[in-house]
Amino acid sequence: MQTPHREDPGRPARESNPGPPRCEATALPTTPPCRPESNLTLLIFYIHRASGINRMSVGFIGAGQLAHALVKGFTAAGVIAAHRITASSPDTNLPTVAELRKMGVNFTISNKEATHKSDVLFLAVKPHIIPFVLDEIGPDIEDRHLIVSCAAGVTISSIEKKLLQYRADPKVMRCMTNTPVVVREGATVYATGTHAEVEDGKLLEQLMASVGFCTEVEEDLIDAVTGLSGSGPAYAFTALDALADGGVKMGLPRRLAVRLGAQALLGAAKMLLDSEEHPGELKDQVCSPGGASIHALHLLESGGFRSLLINAVEASCIRTRELQFLADQEKISPAAIKKTTLDKVLQQPGISATSVATKNRVNLFNNRSGVKKV
């Protein structure tokens, strides 16, 4: 009798039954996903088929990481076929462009072409690029178009103001999502513009709910959402990298350390979402009196762990507001915006802090010396 093969603990275990092949990204969503992960997957598919959402055309101005993540999520969920998606970018050498082409997405260097071929048009470019994009595609916007901005800090009113030069009632919405939409575990919020209808909000929510959690919020909350869940994956990956380093320091193989750390975060998140308990209560359940976990938490608290996370969310939120303010300054070139800060800008003649709008009584220049808070 042969001795069973033992897997290297540093390698992930192989699947004993790989099952049927996965759906191709270009498969038409006229049949259910071939490997539904749950009954919810099938329910989402049939709802979309009944509503006709999978007969729409979707466009992306910008073909970077966000566009790639959303396309992959939409096609995996079966709500939009790849051949109904068009993405545009002047840079044809982006790695994501090659990936989109492999998936069967229509790619073009023309923003106008992407607009013509789309019913729902996502603006997935940097905030300082938005005004130039709107000037380019504005004359091509029609009644059927729903414009969805994913640009951090760019307000609905600023987009509407631009588009009103070309048509009387542009339908604009703003959303903030994150990269886990690629595995259909995204966190998305959206706000509705002046001319968008209730049905438009339902349509966007159907789309985004197919790739994770989605809910409507007041627009003045979206900058804070950017700081929390928009940037959140970066915090999680940094924490996971550090956890894995700790495991390696104590002797674990790197791949096993990463896998265990990722599973710990995944399991903790699922426990929280599946319960009605406060995160602090779940934390207390892990920490036994005098045990290893409470000693580890004491060290984290001594290092200001909570304050660092709170400050990170705040910094991301404020930078989001900075980017919009900087984009509004005609004296600053688009190329310089991502390299500058408000501290530097305020030193330039003709720019005043008093022109900055406030949200929820929190000034954009929060914690900056020499600038009066409101």
C-alpha positions in Angstrom: 0.0 0.0 0.0 1.5 3.3 -1.0 1.9 6.1 1.5 -0.4 9.0 0.6 1.4 12.1 -0.8 1.6 14.9 1.7 1.3 18.4 0.4 4.1 20.9 1.2 2.6 23.2 3.9 3.8 26.2 2.1 1.7 25.4 -1.0 -2.0 25.7 -1.3 -3.8 22.3 -1.4 -4.8 21.1 -4.9 -8.5 20.7 -5.7 -9.6 17.0 -5.7 -12.4 17.8 -8.1 -11.9 20.8 -10.4 -15.5 20.5 -11.7 -16.7 21.8 -15.0 -14.7 24.6 -16.8 -15.4 28.2 -15.8 -17.5 30.4 -18.0 -15.6 32.3 -20.6 -15.7 36.1 -20.1 -17.2 36.5 -23.5 -20.1 34.1 -22.9 -23.5 35.6 -23.6 -25.6 36.0 -20.4 -28.6 34.2 -21.9 -27.9 31.1 -19.8 -27.1 31.0 -16.1 -23.5 31.2 -15.0 -22.0 27.7 -15.5 -20.5 27.6 -11.9 -23.0 29.5 -9.7 -21.4 30.1 -6.3 -24.8 30.3 -4.6 -28.5 30.5 -5.2 -28.0 34.3 -5.0 -25.9 34.1 -8.1 -28.7 32.4 -10.0 -31.3 34.8 -8.6 -29.3 37.8 -9.7 -28.9 36.4 -13.2 -32.7 35.8 -13.7 -33.5 39.2 -12.3 -31.2 40.8 -14.8 -32.5 38.8 -17.7 -36.1 39.7 -16.8 -35.3 43.4 -16.5 -33.4 43.5 -19.8 -30.2 44.8 -18.2 -28.1 42.3 -20.0 -29.2 43.9 -23.3 -27.7 47.2 -22.5 -24.3 48.5 -23.7 -21.8 49.7 -21.2 -18.9 52.0 -21.9 -15.8 53.1 -19.9 -13.8 56.3 -20.5 -10.5 55.0 -19.1 -9.2 51.5 -19.3 -7.2 51.2 -16.1 -7.5 49.1 -13.0 -11.0 50.2 -12.1 -12.4 49.6 -15.5 -10.7 46.2 -15.7 -12.1 45.2 -12.3 -15.6 46.3 -13.1 -15.6 44.6 -16.5 -14.3 41.3 -15.0 -16.9 41.5 -12.3 -19.8 42.3 -14.6 -18.9 39.5 -17.1 -18.3 36.9 -14.3 -21.7 37.8 -12.8 -23.3 37.3 -16.3 -25.1 40.6 -16.3 -23.2 42.1 -19.3 -21.6 40.2 -22.1 -18.0 41.4 -23.0 -19.0 42.2 -26.6 -21.5 44.8 -25.2 -18.7 46.6 -23.4 -16.5 49.3 -24.9 -13.5 50.9 -23.2 -11.4 53.8 -24.4 -7.9 55.0 -23.5 -5.2 56.9 -25.4 -2.6 54.6 -23.9 -2.8 51.3 -25.8 0.2 49.8 -23.9 -1.5 49.6 -20.5 -1.5 46.0 -19.2 -5.2 46.3 -18.5 -5.9 47.1 -22.1 -4.3 43.8 -23.1 -6.4 42.0 -20.5 -9.6 43.7 -21.7 -9.0 42.7 -25.3 -8.4 39.1 -24.2 -11.8 39.2 -22.5 -13.5 40.2 -25.7 -14.1 43.8 -24.8 -14.3 46.4 -27.6 -11.3 48.7 -27.2 -10.8 52.1 -28.9 -8.6 55.2 -28.4 -11.6 57.4 -29.1 -13.7 58.6 -26.2 -16.4 59.6 -28.7 -16.7 56.1 -30.1 -17.0 54.7 -26.6 -19.8 57.2 -26.0 -21.7 56.4 -29.2 -21.6 52.6 -28.4 -22.8 53.0 -24.8 -26.1 53.4 -22.9 -24.4 53.5 -19.5 -21.1 55.4 -19.6 -18.6 55.1 -16.7 -16.1 57.9 -16.3 -13.1 55.9 -14.9 -10.3 58.5 -15.2 -8.4 60.7 -12.8 -10.3 63.7 -11.4 -8.3 66.3 -13.2 -9.0 64.6 -16.5 -12.8 64.8 -16.1 -13.3 68.4 -17.5 -11.4 67.6 -20.7 -13.3 64.3 -21.2 -16.7 66.1 -20.7 -15.7 68.8 -23.3 -14.9 66.1 -25.7 -17.9 63.9 -25.3 -20.5 66.5 -24.3 -21.8 67.1 -27.9 -22.4 63.3 -28.2 -24.5 62.8 -25.1 -28.1 61.7 -25.9 -31.3 61.1 -23.9 -30.4 57.4 -23.6 -27.0 58.1 -21.9 -26.6 57.6 -18.1 -23.2 59.1 -17.1 -21.7 57.5 -14.0 -18.6 59.2 -12.6 -16.2 57.1 -10.5 -13.7 59.9 -10.1 -12.7 60.7 -6.5 -13.9 64.1 -5.4 -15.6 65.2 -8.6 -19.1 66.4 -7.7 -22.3 65.8 -9.6 -22.9 69.5 -9.9 -19.6 70.1 -11.6 -20.3 67.4 -14.2 -23.8 68.7 -14.8 -22.5 72.2 -15.2 -20.2 71.1 -18.0 -22.7 69.0 -19.7 -25.5 71.6 -19.6 -23.5 73.4 -22.2 -24.5 70.7 -24.6 -27.9 69.4 -23.5 -30.7 70.6 -21.1 -31.1 67.5 -18.9 -27.9 65.3 -18.6 -28.5 62.2 -16.5 -25.5 62.1 -14.1 -24.7 59.8 -11.2 -21.7 59.6 -9.0 -20.4 56.4 -7.4 -17.5 55.2 -5.3 -16.5 51.6 -5.5 -13.4 49.6 -4.9 -11.2 47.0 -6.6 -12.7 43.9 -5.0 -15.5 44.2 -7.5 -13.2 42.0 -9.6 -14.1 39.1 -7.4 -17.7 40.4 -6.9 -17.0 41.5 -3.3 -16.9 45.2 -3.9 -18.3 48.0 -1.7 -20.2 50.6 -3.7 -22.2 53.7 -2.9 -23.9 56.1 -5.3 -25.7 59.4 -5.5 -28.2 60.6 -8.0 -28.0 63.8 -10.0 -30.6 66.5 -10.7 -31.9 65.0 -13.9 -31.5 61.3 -13.2 -34.7 59.3 -12.6 -35.4 56.7 -9.9 -35.2 54.1 -12.6 -31.7 55.2 -13.4 -30.7 54.7 -9.8 -32.2 51.2 -9.8 -30.4 50.4 -13.0 -27.0 51.4 -11.5 -27.8 49.6 -8.3 -28.6 46.4 -10.2 -25.3 46.6 -12.0 -23.2 47.3 -9.0 -25.0 44.9 -6.7 -24.0 42.1 -9.1 -20.3 42.7 -8.1 -20.8 43.2 -4.3 -22.6 45.4 -1.8 -24.3 48.6 -3.2 -26.4 51.3 -1.6 -27.5 54.9 -2.2 -26.2 57.7 0.0 -26.3 61.5 0.0 -23.5 62.9 -2.1 -21.8 64.7 0.7 -20.9 61.3 2.3 -19.1 60.0 -0.8 -15.7 61.6 0.1 -15.8 59.9 3.5 -16.7 56.6 1.7 -13.6 57.1 -0.5 -11.4 57.3 2.6 -13.0 54.2 4.2 -13.9 51.6 1.6 -12.5 53.2 -1.5 -9.0 53.2 -0.1 -9.8 50.3 2.3 -8.4 47.5 0.2 -5.0 49.2 0.3 -5.2 49.3 4.1 -6.2 45.6 4.1 -3.4 44.5 1.8 -0.8 46.5 3.8 -2.1 44.8 7.0 -2.0 41.4 5.4 1.5 41.9 4.1 2.6 42.9 7.6 0.9 39.9 9.2 2.6 37.6 6.7 5.9 39.2 7.6 5.2 38.4 11.2 4.5 34.8 10.3 7.7 34.5 8.3 9.7 36.0 11.1 8.4 33.3 13.4 9.3 30.6 10.9 6.3 30.1 8.6 6.8 29.6 4.8 5.9 32.9 3.0 3.0 31.4 0.9 1.5 29.7 3.9 1.8 32.9 6.0 0.0 34.9 3.3 -2.7 32.3 2.9 -3.4 32.1 6.7 -3.4 35.8 7.1 -5.8 36.3 4.2 -8.1 33.6 5.5 -8.1 35.2 9.0 -9.2 38.5 7.5 -11.8 36.9 5.2 -13.2 34.8 8.1 -13.3 37.8 10.5 -15.2 39.9 7.9 -17.7 37.1 7.2 -18.3 36.6 10.9 -19.1 40.3 11.3 -21.3 40.5 8.3 -23.2 37.3 9.3 -23.8 38.5 12.8 -25.4 41.5 14.5 -22.6 41.9 17.0 -20.3 44.9 17.4 -16.8 44.4 16.1 -15.6 45.0 19.7 -17.7 42.1 21.0 -16.3 39.7 18.4 -12.8 40.9 19.3 -13.5 40.1 23.0 -14.5 36.6 22.0 -11.0 36.0 20.6 -9.1 37.4 23.7 -9.1 35.1 26.7 -7.9 36.4 30.0 -4.1 36.5 30.1 -3.9 34.9 26.6 -1.8 35.5 23.6 -4.3 37.6 21.7 -4.9 40.2 24.4 -1.1 40.7 24.8 -0.8 41.2 21.0 -3.7 43.8 21.1 -2.0 45.6 23.9 1.0 46.1 21.7 -1.1 47.3 18.8 -2.9 49.8 21.1 0.5 51.0 22.4 1.6 51.7 18.9 -1.5 53.8 18.1 -3.1 51.2 15.8 -6.6 52.6 16.0 -5.5 56.2 15.6 -3.4 55.3 12.6 -6.4 53.7 10.8 -8.7 56.7 11.7 -6.0 59.1 10.5 -5.6 57.1 7.3 -9.3 57.3 6.5 -9.3 61.1 7.2 -6.2 61.6 5.1 -7.7 59.8 2.1 -10.9 61.8 2.5 -9.1 65.2 2.7 -6.9 64.3 -0.3 -10.0 63.5 -2.3 -11.3 67.0 -1.6 -7.9 68.4 -2.4 -7.8 66.8 -5.8 -11.2 68.3 -6.8 -10.1 71.8 -5.5 -6.8 71.5 -7.4 -8.6 70.4 -10.6 -10.7 73.6 -10.4 -7.7 75.8 -10.4 -6.9 77.0 -13.9 -3.3 78.0 -13.0 -2.4 74.4 -12.2 -1.6 72.0 -15.1 -3.3 68.6 -15.0 0.1 66.9 -15.0 1.1 68.8 -11.8 -2.0 68.1 -9.8 -1.1 64.6 -8.7 2.3 65.9 -7.5 1.2 68.9 -5.6 -0.7 69.7 -2.4 -2.8 72.5 -1.1 0.0 73.8 1.1 2.0 74.5 -2.0 -0.9 75.9 -4.0 -1.9 78.3 -1.2 1.5 80.0 -1.6 0.7 80.9 -5.2 -0.7 84.4 -5.9 -4.4 84.5 -6.7 -5.5 81.4 -4.8 -7.4 81.8 -1.6 -8.5 79.2 1.0 -11.8 81.1 1.4 -13.0 79.7 -2.0 -13.1 76.2 -0.6 -16.5 74.7 0.1 -17.2 72.9 3.3 -19.0 69.6 3.9 -20.6 68.6 7.2 -18.9 71.6 8.8 -15.5 70.0 8.2 -13.2 72.3 6.3 -11.2 70.9 3.4 -8.1 72.3 5.0 -8.7 70.5 8.3 -5.7 70.5 10.7 -3.7 72.9 8.5 -2.1 75.8 10.3 -3.0 79.3 9.3 -6.4 78.4 7.8 -9.5 79.1 9.8 -11.9 76.3 10.4 -15.6 76.7 10.1 
